[in-house]
């Protein structure tokens, strides 16, 4: 038996073993329709969803302002870095989605996360306009953020 024959046998055996060990599911690795994940908070199971499935929904103005304030304080305290031992953004999202309808929960979380991300970008752009080579985590005089806060108050 040559090395080529042994290789062909091994390839054939490997194909045969893969056919037996991989079950055929109708929709890939997704659970069957109507399946309820017992380990997930109702309304938050995003199994099988893509980014295009999420939608921005209206959020209470007080909660939006809370998110902006938390984001501002987090950036100021950590010089643009979040504290790994304290996550007020997630805490706010968790407390808010419990107050909305079950079908809107995943969208509420998505919307609040987008608000947070947009605010981070605005604050970072403001800092970089004052300190051009600044990078997140790099210390800076946080008094410059008072100017940012004043600009928000003036626009409001």
C-alpha positions in Angstrom: 0.0 0.0 0.0 1.4 3.4 -1.0 1.2 6.6 0.9 -1.3 7.9 -1.6 -3.6 5.0 -0.9 -3.4 5.5 2.8 -4.1 9.2 2.4 -7.2 8.5 0.2 -8.5 6.0 2.8 -8.0 8.5 5.6 -9.8 11.2 3.7 -12.7 8.9 2.9 -12.9 7.8 6.6 -12.8 11.4 7.8 -15.7 12.4 5.4 -17.7 9.4 6.6 -17.1 10.2 10.3 -18.1 13.9 9.8 -21.4 12.9 8.1 -22.3 10.7 11.1 -21.3 13.1 13.8 -22.9 16.4 12.5 -26.7 16.3 12.8 -28.7 18.0 10.0 -30.6 21.0 11.4 -33.2 22.7 9.3 -31.9 26.2 10.1 -28.3 25.7 11.0 -27.4 26.1 14.7 -30.6 28.0 15.6 -33.1 26.5 18.0 -36.5 25.5 16.5 -39.1 28.2 16.0 -41.0 29.0 19.2 -38.2 27.9 21.4 -38.0 29.9 24.7 -34.6 30.3 26.3 -35.1 29.6 30.0 -31.8 31.3 30.9 -32.6 34.7 29.3 -34.7 37.6 30.6 -38.0 37.7 28.7 -37.7 39.9 25.6 -33.9 39.9 25.5 -33.2 36.7 23.6 -31.4 37.9 20.4 -30.6 34.4 19.1 -30.5 34.6 15.3 -30.9 38.4 15.1 -28.6 40.5 13.0 -27.7 44.2 13.5 -30.4 45.1 10.9 -33.1 43.5 13.1 -32.6 46.1 15.8 -34.4 49.4 15.7 -34.1 52.7 17.5 -37.1 53.3 19.7 -38.2 56.4 21.6 -36.6 56.7 25.1 -37.7 58.9 28.0 -35.8 62.2 27.9 -34.8 61.9 31.6 -33.2 58.5 30.9 -31.4 59.9 27.8 -30.0 62.7 30.0 -29.0 60.2 32.7 -27.1 58.2 30.1 -25.3 61.3 28.9 -24.4 62.3 32.5 -23.2 58.9 33.3 -21.1 58.8 30.1 -19.6 62.2 30.9 -18.7 61.3 34.5 -17.2 57.9 33.4 -15.0 59.6 30.8 -14.0 62.3 33.3 -13.2 59.9 36.1 -11.3 57.4 33.9 -9.7 59.8 31.3 -11.7 58.1 28.6 -11.5 54.6 30.0 -14.3 52.7 31.7 -13.9 51.2 35.2 -13.9 47.4 34.9 -15.2 47.1 38.4 -18.1 49.5 38.0 -20.4 49.7 35.0 -23.1 52.4 35.5 -24.0 52.3 31.8 -25.1 48.7 31.9 -26.9 49.3 35.2 -28.9 52.1 33.7 -29.8 49.9 30.6 -30.8 47.0 32.9 -33.0 49.2 35.1 -34.6 50.9 32.0 -35.5 47.8 29.9 -37.3 46.3 32.9 -39.8 49.2 32.6 -40.6 48.8 28.9 -42.8 46.3 27.1 -41.2 42.8 26.6 -41.2 43.2 22.8 -39.3 46.5 23.1 -36.6 45.4 25.6 -33.9 44.4 23.2 -34.6 47.6 21.1 -34.5 49.8 24.3 -31.1 48.3 25.2 -29.8 48.8 21.6 -31.1 52.4 21.6 -29.5 53.3 24.9 -26.2 51.7 23.8 -26.3 53.9 20.7 -26.9 57.0 22.7 -24.0 56.1 24.9 -21.7 55.5 21.9 -22.7 58.7 20.3 -22.0 60.7 23.5 -18.6 59.0 23.9 -17.7 60.1 20.3 -18.9 63.7 21.0 -16.8 63.9 24.2 -13.8 62.3 22.6 -14.0 64.7 19.7 -14.2 67.7 22.1 -11.2 66.5 24.1 -9.2 66.0 20.9 -10.1 69.5 19.7 -8.4 70.8 22.8 -5.6 68.1 23.0 -4.9 67.0 19.4 -2.8 63.9 20.2 -4.9 62.7 23.2 -5.6 59.0 23.4 -8.2 57.3 25.8 -6.6 56.5 29.1 -4.0 59.3 28.8 -4.3 61.8 31.7 -5.4 65.3 31.0 -6.7 68.4 32.9 -10.3 67.4 33.3 -11.3 71.0 33.8 -11.5 71.3 30.0 -14.6 69.1 30.2 -16.3 71.9 32.1 -16.3 73.8 28.8 -18.0 70.8 27.2 -20.7 70.7 29.9 -21.3 74.5 29.4 -21.7 74.0 25.7 -24.4 71.4 26.4 -26.2 73.8 28.8 -26.1 76.7 26.3 -27.6 74.6 23.5 -30.4 73.3 25.8 
